[in-house]
Amino acid sequence: MQPKKSRPWFTRFANWTAQATGRPSAFGLATATIIVWIVTGPLFDFDNTWQLVINTGTTIVTFLMVFLIQNTQNVDSQAMQIKLDELIRATQGAHNGLLDLEQLEEEALEAIRFKYQKLAEYARADLLKGDMDTGIPKVDEERLP
């Protein structure tokens, strides 16, 4: 394992922002901002500038948040994939060919998913007959297409 390196400023900022904006207090602040904007409407006769302020502000915040949230989701997704790959690698009887599936083309993923879907159907049918479904059938079993 590699030693933990200091994270780049953007990663730290994106993680901090995701944590901060996911709190009830952030929602309360956003709600309060909207309430203040609505209350000030009569002061500005609900004119176009008054509307433009909230439209511009929310558009800018939304635009920037998309990138910050996407960054944190990408990192989380990559970490989850590595953890799943390690579980597959360390589990006796698991198919190591399933490691790193996220790198395959959609058609290849669909073919693999179809085989596992068929395994699930056969397992449910076995359960309905009163049989156990706890075995480790091979993915390329004869009854699979």
N, C-alpha and C positions, 0 to 999 in steps of 0.2 A: 504494500500500500504506500501511496505517496503521501508525504507530509502535507498538512493543510496549508495552502498558500493564501495570502491575503487576496480577497476578492476585488475585482475591478470596481471603480466607483459606481459605474452604471448598475452593476449587479446589486451592490449594497443599496443604492438609491431605489431601484425597482422593488427589491424585497421590502424595504422600509415603507415605500409608498403602498404596496399591496397590503401590508399589515395594517397600516394606518387607515386606509380607506375602507377596509373591511370591518371596521368597528362601528358599533351603534352611534358613537359620538360623531363620526364622520357623516353618517346618515342624518343625524340631528342637525349638524351644521349646514348640510345641503338643504334640508327642509326649511331651516330658519332663513337661509338666503332666499329661497323661493317666496316665503311668507313676506319678508321685507320687500322684495321686488313687487309682489302683488299689492301690498299696502301703499307703496309709493306710487302706484298707478294713477290714482286721482291727482296727486301732486303734479304729475307730468301730463295730465289729460290723456293718458294712455296713448301717447303719440308714438310715432315710428322709432324715434331714438330710444324711448323707454323699452320698446319691444326688442330693438336691436341689441341693447346691452345684454339681456338675458340670452338671446339667441347666440350672440358671439361668444359670450362666456361659456355657455354649456357646450358649444361646438368645440372650442379650444380644449376644454378639460376632457371631453370625450375623446377627441383625437389623440391627445397625449396619453390618456389612460389605456387606450387600446394597445399601444406599443409596450407600455410598462407591464400590463397584465399578460400580454403574449409572451414577453420575456420570462416572467416568473413561471408561466405554464410550460414553456419549453424546457426550462431547467427541471421543473418537477417531473415532467413526462420522461425526460432522459434518465433521471434518477430512478424512477419507477421501473423503466425498462431494464436498467442494469440490475436492479434488485430481483425482478422476475427472471431474468436470464440466470442469475446466480442460483435461484431456487430450482430452476430446471436443471442446471448443471449439477447441483449437489443432490438431487433426488434420484435414487436408484430406480431404474426402470423408466425414467422420463426420457422422452425423445429429444436428444440434443440438437436434432435438426430444427427444432422449434426456436432455438436461440436466435435472437436478432431478426425475428420475423418482420419487424416494422420496416426493414430495408427492402423487402420483396415488392414486386409489382402487384397491382391489384388482382390480376387474373390468378397469379400463384396463390395469393392469400385466399381468394375465393375457393379455389380447389381444396386447399387444406381445411378451410372452414366447413366446406361441404362434407368432407370425410368425418370431421368431428360432430357435425350435426347428425349424420347418420348413426354414429356411435351412440349419441344421446337418445335417438329414437329407439334403437335396439335395446338400450338399457331401460328405458321407460316401459317398453313392451315386456321385457323380462320381469320388471317389477309388477306389472299388472297380472302376470302369470304366477306371481308369488316367488319368483326366483330372486337371487341377490344381484345387485348391480355394483358390487365392490371389487370386482376383478380388475385386471389391467389388460384389457384386450388390445391387440395390436391394431394400429391405425389402418394398416393395409390388410385387414382380416378378409377372408374369402367372401363374406357376405356384404362387404362394401364394394361399391362400383369401382 
